[in-house]
Amino acid sequence: MQPLFSRFKAHIQLLRPPLAAMDLAMPAAAALLAVYAVEGSLPPLLPFIIASIGAYCAITSSYVYNDCCDIDVDSIAMPDRPLPSAQLSRKEAQLWSLFLFMVAAAVALYLNPESFVVLAAATLLITIYSTWAKRNTPFSWIFVGLSFGLVPLGVWLAFEPAGLLKAGPGLHPAGLILAAMIGITDWGFTNCDASRDVAGDKEKGIPTTPATFGIPATARMVSGFWIIGVGLSLALGLAANLGWLYLAAAAVGGGWLLWQNLDFVRHPTAERGERLFYQSANYRAVLFAALIIDVLLRAWLGLAA
């Protein structure tokens, strides 16, 4: 029984539990926002639940696949993770990643073929990152941001089709702002992650931005991405007619995160980059939780435009 539990625990660890709040809140917020911004109402409960689960599976599938490609690096920076510590084999992790992707694909096909096309594009981009770009260019983070920016767009299209493959109202500007916000801030998020792995990347000759240009230059670039992202979070509230609760959270939370970025610029170390990585994840979780609460309150109170 103990080995079975240990293997189950290892499968869960590959999903990055510390990031679960962010990874669940983002698709849930995208689903609510899509229907609210376009129709001034809330999505049906069952499609909302399965869309959120499907997007979570898509996100975590990419985590697991990336771990399959990074066993050599993780053996230096994070030797206790399931693959470098041999709690699971690479083949088992690959099957786990494939299962998660198949769940996401089934959900996308059920809800809207446009969502499936977006999922396929996002999967292609993150696969290029994990298998080629990370080990060949210091700008591999571009692929990550583009891929993760497509996730909320795919969720949006599940409820409000753009009208390309399924009749719909066309894409609302808020949907594009949301996708840009996630994509651009993920460039900052990913480079914080790379900053904490810089020792292993240098040893293995992996040319991430921190390993190539140094953490100080990376910290300044990360701050630039988050400045844009915080601005987009405020623009999202205005474009989607969100209320004071979301706007206050975006302003206060964004100001706090920019202060943390400034501290990273002042103290550009791997340890500070790791701390900012988790702070950024928590900021996103809080921001999307505020969005969810704001939309629910305004919809129930009939405050939509």
matplotlib code that plots the C-alpha trace (Angstrom):
import matplotlib.pyplot as plt

x = [0.0, 2.8, 4.5, 1.2, 0.6, 4.1, 3.6, 0.3, 2.0, 4.7, 2.1, 0.5, 3.9, 4.4, 1.3, 3.1, 0.7, 2.1, 0.8, -2.6, -4.5, -3.2, -3.8, -7.4, -8.4, -7.2, -9.4, -12.4, -12.0, -11.7, -14.9, -16.9, -15.5, -16.3, -20.0, -20.3, -18.5, -20.5, -23.9, -23.9, -24.7, -23.0, -22.1, -24.0, -22.6, -21.6, -19.7, -18.0, -16.8, -15.5, -13.9, -12.0, -10.9, -9.9, -7.8, -6.1, -5.3, -3.8, -1.6, -0.4, 0.2, 2.8, 4.4, 4.8, 6.1, 8.7, 9.9, 10.4, 12.7, 14.6, 15.6, 19.3, 18.9, 16.5, 18.9, 21.2, 18.7, 15.8, 17.1, 14.1, 11.5, 9.8, 11.8, 15.4, 14.8, 13.5, 10.1, 8.6, 10.1, 10.2, 7.8, 5.3, 5.5, 5.0, 1.9, 0.6, 1.3, -0.5, -3.5, -3.9, -3.7, -6.3, -8.7, -8.1, -8.6, -11.8, -13.2, -12.2, -13.7, -16.9, -17.3, -16.1, -13.8, -12.2, -11.0, -9.4, -7.5, -6.2, -5.2, -3.4, -1.5, -0.6, 0.6, 2.8, 4.4, 5.1, 6.4, 8.8, 10.0, 10.6, 12.2, 14.2, 14.1, 15.2, 18.4, 19.1, 18.1, 18.1, 14.7, 12.9, 10.5, 8.8, 7.3, 6.1, 4.3, 2.6, 1.5, 0.1, -1.5, -3.6, -5.0, -7.5, -8.3, -9.2, -11.4, -13.0, -13.8, -15.5, -18.2, -18.2, -17.0, -15.2, -17.3, -14.6, -15.5, -18.7, -21.3, -20.5, -20.5, -16.8, -14.0, -14.6, -11.6, -11.4, -10.6, -7.6, -6.5, -6.7, -4.6, -2.0, -1.9, -1.2, 1.3, 3.4, 3.4, 4.3, 7.5, 8.4, 7.1, 9.2, 12.4, 12.0, 11.8, 14.9, 16.7, 16.3, 17.7, 20.7, 23.3, 22.0, 21.5, 25.1, 26.4, 24.4, 25.1, 21.5, 21.3, 18.5, 18.3, 19.7, 22.5, 23.4, 23.0, 23.0, 20.4, 20.7, 19.7, 17.0, 15.5, 15.2, 13.5, 11.2, 10.2, 9.4, 7.1, 5.2, 4.8, 3.0, 1.1, -0.2, -1.3, -3.2, -4.9, -6.4, -7.3, -9.1, -11.3, -12.3, -12.9, -15.0, -17.0, -15.7, -16.4, -14.4, -13.5, -11.5, -10.0, -8.9, -7.3, -5.6, -4.3, -3.2, -2.0, -0.2, 1.5, 2.7, 4.0, 5.9, 7.5, 8.6, 10.0, 12.0, 13.4, 14.5, 16.2, 18.0, 18.9, 19.3, 20.0, 18.7, 17.0, 15.2, 14.1, 12.6, 10.7, 9.4, 8.3, 6.0, 4.9, 3.9, 1.9, 0.1, -0.6, -2.2, -4.3, -5.5, -6.2, -8.3, -10.1, -11.0, -12.2, -14.4, -15.9, -16.5, -18.2, -20.4, -21.5, -22.2, -24.1, -26.2, -26.9, -27.7, -25.0, -23.8, -23.8]
y = [0.0, 2.4, 2.2, 2.7, 5.8, 7.1, 6.7, 8.5, 11.3, 11.5, 11.9, 14.7, 16.4, 16.6, 18.8, 21.6, 21.8, 25.1, 26.6, 24.9, 28.0, 30.0, 27.3, 26.7, 30.3, 31.5, 29.3, 29.7, 33.5, 33.3, 31.3, 33.6, 36.7, 35.6, 35.2, 38.2, 40.6, 39.5, 38.6, 40.2, 36.8, 33.7, 30.5, 27.2, 25.4, 22.1, 23.6, 26.0, 23.1, 21.0, 23.9, 24.8, 21.2, 20.8, 24.0, 22.8, 19.5, 21.3, 23.5, 20.6, 18.4, 20.9, 20.8, 17.1, 17.0, 19.7, 17.6, 14.7, 16.8, 18.4, 15.4, 16.2, 19.8, 19.0, 16.4, 19.3, 22.1, 19.9, 16.4, 15.5, 15.9, 12.7, 12.0, 12.8, 10.9, 7.9, 7.9, 7.6, 6.6, 8.9, 6.7, 6.8, 10.6, 10.8, 8.7, 10.9, 14.0, 12.3, 11.4, 15.0, 16.3, 13.8, 15.0, 18.6, 17.7, 15.9, 18.9, 21.4, 19.3, 18.9, 22.6, 24.3, 23.1, 26.6, 25.8, 22.6, 24.5, 26.9, 23.9, 22.3, 25.6, 26.0, 22.4, 22.8, 25.9, 24.5, 21.3, 23.3, 25.1, 21.9, 19.8, 22.4, 26.1, 25.8, 24.2, 26.3, 29.9, 32.3, 33.6, 30.3, 32.0, 33.5, 30.1, 29.7, 33.1, 32.5, 29.1, 30.1, 33.2, 31.0, 29.1, 31.8, 32.5, 28.8, 28.9, 32.1, 30.6, 27.6, 29.9, 32.8, 31.5, 33.9, 32.7, 31.0, 27.3, 27.8, 30.6, 33.2, 36.9, 37.5, 38.0, 40.6, 43.0, 41.8, 38.3, 39.6, 41.8, 38.8, 36.6, 39.4, 39.9, 36.2, 35.8, 38.9, 38.3, 34.6, 35.9, 37.4, 34.4, 32.0, 34.0, 34.0, 30.3, 30.2, 32.4, 29.8, 27.1, 29.1, 26.9, 23.7, 25.4, 26.7, 23.3, 21.6, 24.4, 25.4, 29.0, 30.5, 34.2, 34.3, 31.8, 33.8, 37.4, 37.2, 37.5, 41.3, 41.9, 39.2, 41.0, 44.3, 42.5, 40.7, 44.0, 45.4, 42.6, 42.9, 46.7, 46.0, 43.1, 45.2, 47.9, 45.3, 44.0, 47.4, 47.7, 44.3, 45.6, 48.6, 46.7, 44.0, 46.5, 45.0, 46.7, 48.3, 45.0, 43.8, 47.1, 47.6, 44.2, 44.8, 48.2, 47.1, 43.7, 45.1, 47.7, 45.1, 42.9, 45.7, 46.5, 42.9, 43.2, 46.3, 44.3, 41.6, 44.3, 45.5, 41.9, 39.9, 36.4, 33.0, 32.8, 36.2, 35.0, 31.9, 33.9, 36.2, 33.2, 32.1, 35.6, 36.1, 32.9, 34.0, 37.4, 35.8, 33.6, 36.5, 38.7, 36.0, 35.2, 38.9, 38.8, 35.7, 37.3, 40.6, 38.9, 36.8, 39.7, 42.0, 39.3, 38.3, 42.0, 42.8, 45.4, 44.3, 46.8]
z = [0.0, 0.8, -2.6, -4.3, -2.2, -2.9, -6.6, -6.4, -4.5, -7.1, -9.9, -7.9, -7.4, -11.1, -11.3, -9.3, -6.3, -5.1, -8.4, -8.3, -6.9, -9.9, -12.4, -11.3, -10.7, -14.2, -16.3, -14.0, -14.2, -18.0, -18.3, -16.0, -17.6, -21.2, -20.6, -18.3, -20.7, -23.7, -22.2, -18.8, -17.2, -15.9, -17.8, -17.3, -14.3, -15.9, -18.9, -16.5, -14.3, -17.2, -18.9, -15.8, -15.3, -18.9, -18.9, -15.7, -17.3, -20.3, -18.1, -15.9, -18.9, -20.0, -16.6, -16.6, -20.2, -19.3, -16.4, -18.8, -20.8, -17.9, -15.8, -16.2, -15.1, -12.3, -10.9, -10.0, -9.0, -7.7, -7.2, -4.9, -7.7, -8.8, -12.0, -11.0, -7.7, -9.7, -7.9, -11.4, -14.7, -17.7, -19.5, -16.7, -16.6, -20.4, -20.1, -17.3, -19.5, -22.4, -20.3, -19.0, -22.6, -23.8, -21.0, -22.1, -25.8, -25.1, -23.1, -25.9, -28.6, -26.6, -25.9, -29.1, -32.0, -31.9, -28.3, -29.6, -32.3, -29.7, -27.5, -30.3, -31.0, -27.4, -27.1, -30.2, -28.8, -25.4, -27.0, -29.1, -25.9, -23.9, -26.7, -28.6, -27.7, -24.0, -25.0, -28.1, -27.5, -24.5, -25.8, -25.3, -22.9, -25.9, -26.7, -23.1, -22.9, -26.3, -25.2, -21.8, -23.3, -25.5, -22.4, -21.3, -25.0, -25.5, -22.4, -23.6, -27.0, -25.3, -24.1, -26.6, -30.1, -32.4, -35.3, -37.2, -36.7, -34.8, -34.9, -32.3, -31.5, -32.4, -30.0, -27.3, -26.7, -23.1, -24.4, -26.3, -23.3, -21.0, -23.4, -23.7, -20.0, -19.3, -22.2, -21.3, -17.5, -18.2, -19.8, -16.5, -14.6, -16.7, -16.3, -12.6, -12.7, -14.9, -12.4, -9.6, -11.9, -13.2, -11.6, -13.2, -16.5, -16.6, -15.7, -18.5, -21.0, -21.3, -22.6, -20.6, -20.3, -16.8, -17.7, -20.8, -19.7, -16.0, -13.3, -12.9, -16.6, -16.3, -13.2, -15.1, -18.1, -15.7, -14.1, -17.6, -18.4, -15.1, -15.5, -18.8, -17.2, -14.3, -16.8, -18.8, -15.7, -15.1, -18.8, -18.5, -15.8, -17.8, -21.1, -19.3, -17.2, -13.9, -10.6, -7.8, -6.1, -9.1, -9.9, -6.3, -6.2, -9.5, -8.3, -4.8, -5.8, -8.9, -6.9, -4.3, -7.1, -8.8, -5.4, -5.2, -8.7, -7.7, -4.8, -7.3, -9.4, -6.2, -5.1, -8.3, -6.8, -7.6, -4.2, -4.8, -8.2, -6.7, -4.1, -6.8, -8.8, -6.0, -5.2, -8.8, -8.7, -5.5, -7.1, -10.1, -7.8, -5.8, -8.8, -10.5, -7.3, -7.0, -10.6, -9.9, -6.9, -8.7, -11.6, -9.4, -7.3, -10.3, -12.2, -9.2, -8.4, -12.1, -12.5, -15.9, -18.7]

ax = plt.figure().add_subplot(projection="3d")
ax.plot(x, y, z, "-o")
ax.set_aspect("equal")
plt.show()
